[in-house]
Amino acid sequence: MALTGRAALLALVGTLAVLFAPRPGLAMAAVALLIAALVVADLLLAGGVRSLRFTRAGERLVRLGESVTVELIVENPGPRRARGVLRDAWPPSAGAAPRHLPLDVPPGERRRLVTTLTPTRRGDREAVTVTVRTLGPLGVAARQGSHRVPWSVRVLPPFLSRKHLPAKLSRLRELEGQHPSMVRGQGTEFDSLREYVAGDDVRSIDWRATARRDDVVVRTWRPERDRRVLIVLDTGRTSAGRVGIAPVPTAGAEPPSTGRAGEPRVVPGWPRLDWSMDAALLLAALASRAGDRVDLMAHDRAVRAWVSGTGRTELLSSLVTTMAPIEAELVEADSAGMVAAVLSRARRRCLVVVLTDLNPAALEEGLLPVLPRLSSRHLVLLAAVSDPQVAEMAAGRGTSELVYGAAAAEHLAAGRRRITALLRAQGVEVVDAAPDRLAPALADAYLALKAAGRL
């Protein structure tokens, strides 16, 4: 049972009547009995709460930064009208609106209520409880109760970098010879002969053809297809750090507005893991169009997710669905376990793309000692998100606080350059880019490996 604002107003009026009555004691008892009688009568005439039946309908999937509606169907099998207010509670990160819905369901009928969700985080968002408060005809008392009405909405990665895909596919078509500009490569599929120019690999010289001509002749090759690309997402503690921008509004803010390209409004704070996922999606889309097989593994202390053997048409759908519930674990990543998992799943030579952080301390103690086992059997490409605030801090001058911040930023940048040099010394390709540049930079590195015939 719950009392409403009308009950409080009625009590106030009764109190004033008692104060001005000639016999306050008797008047107080009479007013109290009257208010109690009204409250009891109103409570008895209020619609039942426990007898209400609820079902849900609506979307199960939504991209981060977009909105989706979930319907709640309320059925009243009782003999009295259910009139009042309803709250469909969701986690704050689900961005549910409105918070309260008016309810008016006659006996034997049903009503459809709609809640709009604008999630601010990836993952599965579960409905909490449905709380109903039904009022009596006088509005001085109400019945209240809660019901569990399960429903889950999976929030998928937004794949913002898809805007770069047409340009990368155009570059890929050039590599494959579908455009007039044929790019030289060192694959295994012979394409044609041409004259030698400075900078060509001497191993490509065709000595028989050279003997029949006056000039030195080299072979050209088409980039190889049907290769394997294994993308490894580091979901350890370093991937939880927030950098760059996030394409979702903060909790309680207005729904995201769209710009000229229809992209959501952005605010600070996307985790490194989310930027890595965005880069992985662009690379997967590009590699699958190139005819390569793409697999995905998420790992910290154990394998968190594994996607393999998916066709090109279902690849992106499978990847975003698998990535959606993955969250960064606040534990130190087991690099040795990750290398062992890769070697057990990829027995033939392939391109292994490790999306992690260029944290010198974490890499020197974790990945660097076990990296030779991986790079000796596979071509390894390590991609990392740099924090744009570090570059801003490095330019700080004017006060002692800004100078100390600039020194710390320079120290961090020097550590990343040193660890990058150590990785490249072991034959590892490294991509270190700002959050919004990581995805296209990784795609360019993949295309460069294709053009050079290393993949």
N, C-alpha and C positions, 0 to 999 in steps of 0.2 A: 504494500500500500504506500502511496505517496500523496502528500498534500500539495496543492497548487497555490499560485499567487492569489487566486480568488479566496481560498480558505484563509490566508493571512489577512486579506482585506476585511473579510467577514469578522474575524477575531478582533481587528482594530475597531470596527464599528461597534461591536459588542462591548469592548472595553470602555469606549467613550460613553455608551449608554449607561453602563454601570456607574461611572463617575458622576453622572448628573441625576441618577435615580434617587428618590427620597429614601428608599431602603436598599442600600448597596448590597448587603449580603444576600437578600432574596433575589435581587435582580441579577447578581453574578451567577447564582445557581441556575436561574432560568435561562440566561444567555448561554451558559456552558452546555446545558441540556439541549438547547435548540441547535447550537453549532454541532454538537456530537450527533444529533439526529440527522441533520443535513448531510454530514460527512458519511455516516453509515448508509443512508439512503442512496447518496450519490455513488458510493463504492459498490453497493449491491446492483445498481443499474448500469454500471460501467461494463463495457464489453470484456469478455474473457481474454486472457493473455496466453495461458498455457494451452488452450485448445487451438490456437492459430497454427496453420500449416504453411510451410515455406518451401519453395523450390527455386532453383536458380537457372539462368540461361545467359548466353553471351559468348564473348570471345575468350579463348584460352591463351592466345599468344599476342604479344605486342612488342614493337621495337622500342628501345629506350629513347625517351624524348617524345614519343607519340602518345596519343590518348586512345582509350578503349572503353566501351560501356559494358556493364554487367547488370543484368536484370534480376530483380528479386520479386517473385510472384507470391503474394500473400493471400491465402484462402481462409475465410472465416466460416467454419462449420457450426458455430454456436448460435444461440437464439437472439443475441443482442448485438447491436451495431458496434463495431470496433472503430472508435474515433479517437485520434490522438496524434502521437508523433513516434517516429521510428528512426533508429540510428543503426546503420549498417557499418560496423567497425572493421577497419583494415589497418595494417601497420602504417606508420607515418610515411615510409618510403613508397607506399603504393599511391600516394597523392589522391586519395578518395575525396570526391566532392559531389553533392553537398554533404555536410556532416550530419544534418538532420532532415528527414523527409516527412511531410504531412501524410497522415494515414486516415482513411475513411472507407471502411469495408462493411457494407450491409450484410445481414445474415445470409448465409448460403451463397455468397458471391466471392469474387477474387479481384484483386487489383495488381497492376504491374508497376513497380517502382524501379527507377533507373539510377545507378551510381556511375559516375565517370571516373576512371582511373588514369592518372598521368604519372607513371612511376618515375622515381628519381634514381633508382639503382637497378642493376641487372639481377636476375635470379627469379626464384619462385616467390610470388606474393600470395599468402594464404589469408582468406577471410577469417576474422577473429570471432565475433559474436554479433547477433542481431538482437538489439534491445528495443522492446516495445513498451510504450506507456499509453494506456487507454483511459480516456476521461469519461466521467459520468455526465449526465445531461446538464447538471448545474455547474460543472467545471471546478468544483471545490476539492475533489478527491480523484485519485487515479490508481489504476492497477499497473504494476510494472513487472516485467520478466524478461529473461534473456534466453535465446535459442542458439544452438550451434547449427549453422547452415554451411557446410563445407563448400569451398570453391577455391580454385587456384588459377592464377594467371602467371604465365612464364614470360619474363621480360628478356627479350633477345638483344644481343649487341646491335648497335644501330648501323654499323658498316658505313661510316661517313666517308671512308676513302674510296668508295665505289665511283666517285666523280673522277678519279684518276684512271679508271680502267680503260676507257676508250683510247686515251693517248698511249697507254702501255700496250694495248692490243695492236695499235697501228705500228708501233715499234717492233712488236713480235712478228707481224706480217712481213715487215722488211727483212727480218732475219730469216724467215722461211722462204724468201724469194717470191712472195706474192705481189710485191711491188717491183718496179723496174730497178730500183737500187739494191743490188745484191751485196750483202755484207759478208766479208770473209770470216771463216770460222775453221775450227779444227775438229769437226765431228768425224764420224766414220762413213757418212753417206757422200760419195763423190758427186760433185756438181759439174765442174768444167775446168778448163785450162786457161791460163792467162800469163802475161809476161810478168817477170819478177820485178818488184819494186823494193826500194830500201825499206827495211823493217820487217819484211816477210820472214817467216820461220824457214830456215834452210832445210828442215826436214820435209817441207812440202814440195821441194823441187822434184820435178819429174825428169829424171836424167835421160830416159829414152826419148821423150819428146824434145828435150833440150838438144840432144844429139842430132835430131832431124831438122833443127832450126838454127838460125844465127844467134837467137836470144835465149836467155835462161827462162824456163817455163816452170810455173808452179801450179799445183792442183788447188782448187777451191772446194770447200765442203759445205754441205748443208748442216745446220744445227740438228743435233740428234733429238729424236722424239721417244716417247714411251720410257722416259727415265723416271726415277722415283725421287720424290721430295718428301722428307719427313720433317714436319714442323714440331718443335718441342717448346711448350710453354712452361716457363719456370713459375710455379705458383707458391714459392717460398716467401719469406718475410720481406725480402727486398722488392717484391712485386706489389706490395701493399701501399707503398709510398705514393702520395698524390702529387701529380705534376700537371702542368699545362691547363687545359680547359676541358669542361665537361658539357655535352650537348643536352643538358637537362636543367630545369629550374630547381632552386632550393626549395625545401619543404615549406609549404604555406605560401609560396609565391604564385604569381599568375601563371596560367598555362603557357607553354613555350610559344613564342611568336615565330613566324617563318620569314626568311629573307627572300631574295630574288630567286635563289635556287631551291627554295622550299625546305631549307635545312632548319632544324630547331635552334632556338636561341641558346647561347652558351654562357656558362658561369664557371668559375674556377673549381678545380678539384677532381680530375679523373685519375684513378689509380694507374700505375704503370701496367698492371695486368690488362686493363681494358684497352690501353693503347697498343699493347702487344697483340691482343685479339684482333683489333682493327687491321693491323699490319698483316697478320696471318690470313685474314679473309681476302685481302687484296692479292697477296701472293698465291693463295690457293686458287682464286678465280683465274689469275693469269697463267699459272702452271697447268691447270686443267685444260685451258684453251690451247696451250702449247702441246697437248697430247701427253703430258707427264702424269704419272700417278701420284696423288697427294694423300698423305696420312698425317694424323695429328696425335700428339701425346701431351698430356698435362702431367707434371710431376713436381713433387716437393720431397717428402720423405717416402712417398710411394706413388704409383701411377694413379692419378685421379681421374683420368679420362683417356679413352683410346678410340680413334676413328680410323678404320682401314677398309680398303676394298670397296669404297663407294664410287658409283659412276659419276660422270661429269655433271649430268643433269640434277642429281640429288646431292652433290657434294656440299654446296653452300648451305642448303637447308639443314643437312646433317650436322655441319660444323656449328652453325649458330645455335641450334637446339642443344648440342652437347656443351658448348661454351657457356650458355646462359647461367646455369646454376653454379659454375665454378667460382669460388672465392679464394683469395689469397690466404694461405695459412701462416700464422705468426710463428713459424718454426724455421730453423736453418735448413736450407735445401740439401739433400743428400746427393751430391754430384756423382759420387761413385755409383750409387744406385741408379741414377739417371743414365749414365754411360752404359751400365750393364743392361738396363732395359732396352736401350737403343740397339745395342749389339745383338741382343737376343731376338729382336723383332726385325732387324734389317741385316740380313746376312750377305746380301749383294751390295756392291758399292752404290751409294746414293748421295744426294745432297741433304745434309742434316742442318736445319736452320734452328738455332737455339735463341729464343727470345727471352732475355734476362736483363740484369742490370750490370753496368760496368763498375761495380763496387770493388775497389782494389782489395780490401780486406777479405771480402767474401770469396772472390775469385781465386786469390792466392792460396787460401786455405782449402777451397773446395774444388773448383773446376780445373785449375791449371795443373795440379799434379796428375790428374787422371785423363787430361785431354789428349796426350799422345796415343792412348789406346783407341780413342775415337778417330782422331785425324789420320792415323795410319791406315784405316780401312775405309774411311768416308771423307768426302769433301765437306768441311764444316764452315758454316757461316754463322757468326754471332751478331745479333742485332739488339741494340739497347736504346732506351729512351733517355735523352739528356734533359735536365731540368732547365728551362729557359730563365728561371729566376737566378740561377748561378751566374749566367752571363750578365744579367742586370746588376747583380751585386759586385761583380768584378770591375764594373765601370764606376762604382761609387767613390766619390771624393768629397772633400769639403769639411767633414767633421771626423773626429777620431773614431766614432762609431762606424761611419761608412768606410773608413780606411781599414779598420779591423775586419769588417765584413768582406771587403774586396780581397784582403789577404787570404781569408778562409776560402773564398771562391776560387782564387788562383791556385791554392793548394789542392783543392778538390779537382780542378781541371787538369793540373799536372799529374795527379794520380791516375786519372782516366787516360791521359796520353801515354803514361808509362805502361799501364796494363794493356792498352791497345797494341803497343810495340811488342810486348811479350807474346801476345796472342798471334800477331802476324809472323813473329819469328818461328812459331810452331806451325805455320802454314794455314792459319785460320783467317778467313776473310771477316772483316769487322765493319759493321754499319752502326754509327753513333750519330743520332739525329734528334732534333727537337720533336716534341710529341706530334705536331701536325705534319711533320716531314718524314716521320719514320716509315710509314707505309709506302709512299712513292720511292723513297731512297732504297728500301729493301727490294721493291720490284725492279728498280734500275740495276741493283747488284745482281739479281737473278738473270736479267737480260744480258748483262755484261758477261756472266759466266757462260751463257748460251752462245753469245757471239764469239767468245774465245775458244769454244769447243771444250771447255772444262767440265761441262755437265753432260 
